[in-house]
Structure formats: C-alpha cells, structure tokens
C-alpha cells in the first residue's frame, strides 16, 4: 500500500473506532469519512462494506484476545483457563458497542472475520477442557461464541457485571454432570 493510501486507511479506522465507540456499529459512514478528512469514495474504496470497516476496527482487539487464549493454554486448569478467556471475550463484546452484532452478522463470504479468529483461539482452550473432562465432549466452539455474543447483547447497555453473571450461569451448562 502506498504511504498516502496507508495514511488514509489508518485515519479512517481511527475515525471509525471513535464513531463506533460513541454511536455503535451503525455509525454514519459519511461522518466517519468526514472525521478522517477523506471523501466518501476513499472510504468505500478501502472498505467496500460496513462489515469490512467494522472488522478493521475490531481486528487489533480481537488479535489481543486470541493472544490471550494462547497465553492461557499454559494454565494447568483447562476449565479455569477456558472460562477466564470467555469472560474476557464477553466483557469486551459487552463494553465495545457493535462487536457482538458484527460477530453474529458478518457475511459468510468474509473469510478472515473477527469471529473466525476468536473461534479458532477458543477452540484450543475448549479442546483442553474436554480432554481434562471438565467440559462435555459435545460442546461446539461456534455455539459457545454465539452464546457469549448473545449474552453481550442481553447485557446492554454495557453492563459488564450482568454479562459476567449471565456467562457464569451459562457455563454451568457445558460442564458434565457431577457424579
């Protein structure tokens, strides 16, 4: 990417992050372009869809959450590692306006989505918990992510405490029955 194109890209993502934090995932694209100091055509050339812009805004944070999952693989208690990571994902999605909607509604043709990144990262933690016998073998990561996103939406407006409480209730359902 040419230097001026990279600068425009960065300005658009920065302006979009501010607008989304303030107005949510459906912030005005025209306002984002204006705030970035670029024309609407430049915004649409760089980001052909709202979803592609949202993905760019959330990509760094999602990569950090994926890195956190990697770090938690070293924890000896697989269930604790998995639930810690899910709690962090759920709280982030609850307090970041638009992320849950983006993850739930991204068009299927977008291959490198935030949701796919998080599912892949969480899958490793889930498999460890299944192998340790602390999570039922029939639990599917995509279902767990849908549940975490639904909790994020249910805990709006941005109530992290409520999200954690709902997640704790839900996580009891993925554990095998006590003997």
Residue frames as qw, qx, qy, qz and C-alpha x, y, z in Angstrom:
[[0.000, 0.891, 0.454, 0.000, 0.00, 0.00, 0.00],
 [0.357, 0.576, -0.048, 0.734, 1.33, 3.44, -0.90],
 [0.276, -0.093, -0.523, 0.801, 2.17, 5.74, 2.02],
 [0.303, -0.064, 0.023, -0.950, -0.78, 8.08, 1.36],
 [0.679, -0.190, -0.554, -0.444, -3.16, 5.12, 1.00],
 [0.570, -0.182, -0.707, 0.378, -1.89, 3.65, 4.29],
 [0.048, -0.018, -0.348, 0.936, -2.32, 7.04, 5.98],
 [0.508, -0.134, -0.230, -0.819, -5.91, 7.28, 4.72],
 [0.688, -0.185, -0.693, -0.107, -6.60, 3.72, 5.84],
 [0.419, -0.142, -0.633, 0.635, -5.28, 4.47, 9.34],
 [0.149, -0.031, 0.148, -0.977, -7.23, 7.75, 9.56],
 [0.613, -0.182, -0.435, -0.633, -10.45, 6.01, 8.53],
 [0.659, -0.216, -0.708, 0.133, -10.01, 3.18, 11.05],
 [0.250, -0.086, -0.500, 0.825, -9.21, 5.68, 13.83],
 [0.338, -0.066, -0.029, -0.939, -12.25, 7.84, 12.99],
 [0.675, -0.184, -0.584, -0.412, -14.43, 4.72, 12.75],
 [0.510, -0.158, -0.734, 0.419, -13.25, 3.47, 16.15],
 [0.006, 0.072, 0.359, -0.931, -14.24, 6.78, 17.73],
 [0.502, -0.055, -0.247, -0.827, -17.62, 6.89, 15.95],
 [0.672, -0.155, -0.703, -0.175, -18.43, 3.27, 16.80],
 [0.340, -0.127, -0.688, 0.629, -17.49, 3.78, 20.45],
 [0.170, 0.117, 0.233, -0.950, -19.88, 6.72, 20.54],
 [0.589, 0.194, -0.098, -0.778, -22.70, 5.63, 18.19],
 [0.790, 0.014, 0.588, -0.172, -22.37, 1.85, 17.84],
 [0.543, -0.023, 0.721, 0.430, -21.86, -0.37, 14.82],
 [0.373, 0.672, 0.574, 0.283, -24.23, 1.64, 12.63],
 [0.204, -0.679, 0.015, 0.705, -22.36, 4.92, 12.95],
 [0.530, 0.811, 0.098, -0.228, -22.66, 7.12, 9.87],
 [0.795, 0.092, 0.286, 0.527, -20.10, 6.20, 7.20],
 [0.293, 0.806, 0.146, 0.494, -20.33, 9.74, 5.83],
 [0.398, -0.896, 0.131, -0.150, -19.46, 11.15, 9.26],
 [0.839, -0.335, 0.281, 0.324, -16.55, 8.70, 9.57],
 [0.656, 0.432, 0.244, 0.569, -15.17, 9.81, 6.19],
 [0.017, 0.909, 0.052, 0.413, -15.58, 13.47, 7.14],
 [0.618, -0.764, 0.184, 0.008, -13.85, 12.94, 10.52],
 [0.834, -0.132, 0.319, 0.430, -10.99, 11.13, 8.79],
 [0.010, 0.743, -0.248, -0.622, -10.59, 14.00, 6.34],
 [0.178, -0.090, 0.832, 0.518, -11.24, 11.82, 3.30],
 [0.515, 0.094, -0.272, -0.807, -14.01, 11.60, 0.77],
 [0.819, -0.001, 0.376, -0.434, -16.76, 9.02, 0.86],
 [0.836, 0.465, -0.269, -0.115, -15.31, 7.36, -2.26],
 [0.246, 0.570, -0.725, 0.300, -11.98, 6.87, -0.49],
 [0.517, -0.250, 0.651, -0.495, -13.70, 5.22, 2.47],
 [0.882, 0.225, 0.227, -0.347, -15.69, 2.89, 0.18],
 [0.646, 0.591, -0.483, -0.004, -12.62, 2.08, -1.93],
 [0.061, 0.465, -0.795, 0.385, -10.73, 0.98, 1.21],
 [0.265, 0.084, 0.856, -0.435, -13.77, -0.64, 2.87],
 [0.239, -0.111, -0.674, -0.690, -16.33, -1.95, 0.36],
 [0.533, -0.526, -0.601, -0.281, -18.79, -2.84, 3.11],
 [0.443, -0.733, 0.196, -0.477, -19.69, -1.69, 6.61],
 [0.954, -0.299, 0.034, 0.015, -18.64, -5.16, 7.81],
 [0.778, 0.307, -0.150, 0.527, -15.15, -4.79, 6.37],
 [0.034, 0.693, -0.231, 0.682, -14.75, -1.47, 8.21],
 [0.721, -0.576, 0.141, -0.358, -16.03, -2.97, 11.48],
 [0.970, -0.032, -0.086, 0.226, -13.65, -5.90, 11.07],
 [0.523, 0.505, -0.233, 0.646, -10.72, -3.49, 10.69],
 [0.296, -0.701, 0.205, -0.615, -11.76, -1.55, 13.79],
 [0.826, -0.450, 0.192, -0.280, -12.10, -4.65, 15.94],
 [0.865, 0.333, -0.349, 0.138, -9.20, -6.65, 14.46],
 [0.247, 0.543, -0.588, 0.546, -6.50, -5.43, 16.87],
 [0.525, -0.373, 0.465, -0.607, -8.58, -6.09, 19.96],
 [0.964, 0.051, -0.005, -0.262, -9.63, -9.48, 18.65],
 [0.704, 0.441, -0.484, 0.274, -6.00, -10.35, 17.96],
 [0.085, -0.507, 0.605, -0.608, -5.20, -9.41, 21.55],
 [0.787, -0.189, 0.309, -0.500, -7.98, -11.72, 22.78],
 [0.935, 0.267, -0.232, -0.035, -6.65, -14.51, 20.55],
 [0.402, 0.530, -0.589, 0.458, -3.18, -13.94, 22.01],
 [0.446, -0.424, 0.495, -0.614, -4.66, -14.12, 25.49],
 [0.958, 0.001, 0.023, -0.287, -6.12, -17.54, 24.63],
 [0.749, 0.418, -0.450, 0.251, -2.63, -18.69, 23.64],
 [0.010, 0.533, -0.587, 0.609, -1.26, -17.44, 26.97],
 [0.690, -0.281, 0.339, -0.574, -3.99, -19.27, 28.90],
 [0.893, 0.189, -0.390, -0.124, -3.04, -22.59, 27.28],
 [0.395, 0.388, -0.689, 0.468, -0.20, -22.73, 29.82],
 [0.505, -0.385, 0.378, -0.674, -2.66, -22.73, 32.74],
 [0.005, 0.123, -0.989, 0.083, -2.90, -26.17, 34.36],
 [0.337, 0.409, 0.733, -0.427, -6.67, -25.93, 34.98],
 [0.146, 0.181, 0.669, 0.706, -8.19, -26.06, 31.49],
 [0.098, -0.734, -0.661, -0.119, -11.71, -25.18, 32.64],
 [0.279, -0.775, -0.176, 0.539, -10.46, -22.13, 34.55],
 [0.273, -0.263, 0.434, 0.817, -8.44, -21.03, 31.50],
 [0.068, 0.402, 0.744, 0.530, -11.41, -21.50, 29.17],
 [0.173, -0.811, -0.557, 0.045, -13.86, -19.66, 31.43],
 [0.322, -0.625, 0.004, 0.711, -11.38, -16.83, 32.10],
 [0.194, -0.065, 0.547, 0.812, -10.97, -16.31, 28.37],
 [0.041, -0.570, -0.734, -0.368, -14.72, -16.50, 27.67],
 [0.249, -0.798, -0.399, 0.377, -15.35, -13.97, 30.44],
 [0.267, -0.477, 0.213, 0.810, -12.80, -11.58, 28.89],
 [0.099, 0.189, 0.690, 0.692, -14.33, -12.00, 25.42],
 [0.138, -0.687, -0.704, -0.117, -17.86, -11.49, 26.76],
 [0.265, -0.759, -0.236, 0.546, -16.97, -8.42, 28.80],
 [0.228, -0.274, 0.394, 0.847, -15.09, -6.92, 25.85],
 [0.009, 0.353, 0.736, 0.577, -18.01, -7.56, 23.50],
 [0.202, -0.754, -0.610, 0.138, -20.43, -6.12, 26.08],
 [0.257, -0.770, -0.096, 0.576, -18.47, -2.93, 26.60],
 [0.170, -0.277, 0.514, 0.794, -17.48, -2.44, 22.94],
 [0.557, 0.513, 0.315, -0.572, -20.54, -1.23, 21.09],
 [0.630, 0.590, -0.275, -0.423, -21.05, -3.16, 17.90],
 [0.024, 0.452, -0.888, -0.087, -18.66, -6.09, 18.31],
 [0.459, 0.110, 0.844, -0.253, -21.31, -8.67, 19.23],
 [0.630, 0.621, 0.226, -0.407, -23.51, -7.59, 16.33],
 [0.333, 0.701, -0.559, -0.294, -20.53, -7.73, 13.99],
 [0.137, -0.304, 0.943, -0.016, -19.57, -11.23, 15.10],
 [0.510, 0.282, 0.751, -0.310, -23.12, -12.53, 14.83],
 [0.562, 0.708, 0.315, -0.289, -23.99, -10.90, 11.49],
 [0.083, -0.607, 0.566, 0.551, -20.81, -10.80, 9.43],
 [0.784, 0.429, -0.186, -0.408, -21.47, -12.02, 5.88],
 [0.918, -0.174, 0.346, 0.078, -20.31, -15.63, 5.39],
 [0.762, 0.582, 0.003, 0.284, -18.20, -14.72, 2.34],
 [0.001, 0.868, -0.404, 0.290, -15.78, -12.79, 4.55],
 [0.857, 0.068, -0.483, 0.167, -13.13, -15.39, 5.31],
 [0.484, 0.096, -0.497, 0.714, -10.90, -13.60, 7.81],
 [0.368, -0.728, -0.238, -0.528, -13.50, -12.40, 10.28],
 [0.185, -0.530, 0.562, -0.608, -13.09, -11.48, 13.90],
 [0.852, -0.189, 0.200, -0.446, -15.50, -14.28, 14.78],
 [0.926, 0.257, -0.267, 0.067, -13.40, -16.90, 12.97],
 [0.329, 0.554, -0.555, 0.526, -10.28, -15.67, 14.75],
 [0.443, -0.423, 0.487, -0.623, -11.94, -15.90, 18.15],
 [0.951, -0.026, 0.028, -0.307, -13.44, -19.33, 17.43],
 [0.791, 0.377, -0.422, 0.232, -10.06, -20.70, 16.39],
 [0.096, 0.517, -0.583, 0.619, -8.39, -19.28, 19.51],
 [0.623, -0.306, 0.377, -0.614, -11.11, -20.54, 21.83],
 [0.920, 0.133, -0.294, -0.223, -11.17, -23.98, 20.20],
 [0.528, 0.361, -0.668, 0.382, -7.76, -24.82, 21.64],
 [0.211, -0.291, 0.588, -0.725, -8.90, -23.90, 25.15],
 [0.808, -0.039, 0.057, -0.585, -12.15, -25.82, 24.70],
 [0.833, 0.232, -0.500, -0.043, -10.38, -28.98, 23.48],
 [0.260, 0.335, -0.726, 0.542, -8.07, -28.94, 26.52],
 [0.466, -0.181, 0.452, -0.739, -11.06, -28.64, 28.85],
 [0.890, 0.096, -0.171, -0.411, -12.82, -31.51, 27.05],
 [0.672, 0.319, -0.640, 0.194, -9.65, -33.64, 27.29],
 [0.041, 0.261, -0.698, 0.666, -9.47, -32.93, 31.05],
 [0.267, -0.404, -0.874, -0.038, -13.12, -33.97, 31.36],
 [0.073, -0.390, -0.448, 0.801, -14.26, -30.60, 32.70],
 [0.433, 0.374, -0.103, -0.813, -16.37, -29.71, 29.64],
 [0.792, 0.266, 0.507, -0.212, -18.81, -32.00, 27.87],
 [0.456, -0.131, 0.674, 0.566, -17.47, -33.57, 24.68],
 [0.330, 0.605, 0.667, 0.283, -20.47, -32.41, 22.61],
 [0.052, -0.868, -0.141, 0.473, -19.81, -28.69, 23.17],
 [0.613, 0.498, 0.311, 0.529, -19.03, -26.81, 19.93],
 [0.363, -0.274, -0.085, 0.886, -16.95, -23.61, 19.99],
 [0.042, -0.296, -0.414, -0.860, -19.19, -21.81, 17.48],
 [0.450, -0.641, -0.577, -0.230, -22.16, -22.41, 19.80],
 [0.541, -0.518, -0.337, 0.570, -20.22, -21.12, 22.80],
 [0.241, -0.057, 0.138, 0.959, -19.27, -17.96, 20.87],
 [0.229, -0.488, -0.531, -0.653, -22.89, -17.43, 19.80],
 [0.544, -0.649, -0.521, 0.109, -23.91, -17.76, 23.43],
 [0.470, -0.359, -0.154, 0.792, -21.20, -15.30, 24.58],
 [0.069, 0.161, 0.315, 0.933, -22.33, -12.82, 21.91],
 [0.372, -0.595, -0.587, -0.405, -25.98, -13.23, 22.87],
 [0.540, -0.596, -0.415, 0.426, -25.04, -12.54, 26.48],
 [0.330, -0.130, 0.060, 0.933, -23.17, -9.43, 25.34],
 [0.148, -0.370, -0.451, -0.798, -26.29, -8.21, 23.57],
 [0.511, -0.617, -0.588, -0.113, -28.54, -9.08, 26.52],
 [0.547, -0.495, -0.310, 0.599, -26.28, -7.13, 28.89],
 [0.224, 0.342, 0.184, 0.894, -26.71, -3.87, 27.01],
 [0.371, 0.872, -0.210, 0.241, -26.27, -1.08, 27.70],
 [0.471, 0.545, -0.549, 0.424, -22.67, -2.05, 28.53],
 [0.658, -0.591, 0.267, -0.382, -23.23, -3.84, 31.83],
 [0.427, 0.454, -0.776, 0.100, -20.12, -5.99, 32.31],
 [0.292, -0.206, 0.779, -0.516, -21.29, -7.26, 35.72],
 [0.781, 0.225, 0.265, -0.519, -24.56, -8.53, 34.25],
 [0.698, 0.507, -0.468, -0.192, -22.65, -10.14, 31.37],
 [0.154, 0.406, -0.858, 0.274, -20.35, -11.99, 33.78],
 [0.511, -0.032, 0.645, -0.567, -23.32, -13.18, 35.84],
 [0.818, 0.370, 0.024, -0.439, -25.15, -14.48, 32.74],
 [0.543, 0.530, -0.651, -0.034, -21.99, -16.15, 31.46],
 [0.141, -0.317, 0.853, -0.391, -21.45, -17.93, 34.80],
 [0.712, 0.147, 0.450, -0.518, -24.99, -19.32, 34.59],
 [0.774, 0.514, -0.217, -0.298, -24.43, -20.47, 31.02],
 [0.288, 0.563, -0.770, 0.084, -21.06, -22.10, 31.69],
 [0.517, -0.189, 0.733, -0.400, -22.65, -24.42, 34.22],
 [0.835, 0.349, 0.190, -0.379, -24.48, -25.97, 31.27],
 [0.634, 0.608, -0.472, -0.073, -21.32, -27.00, 29.41],
 [0.118, -0.494, 0.818, -0.271, -19.85, -28.95, 32.29],
 [0.510, -0.079, -0.838, -0.178, -20.50, -32.66, 32.63],
 [0.667, -0.595, -0.160, -0.419, -22.97, -33.65, 35.33],
 [0.178, -0.577, 0.698, -0.384, -21.46, -34.23, 38.75],
 [0.643, -0.010, -0.759, -0.107, -21.21, -37.86, 39.73]]
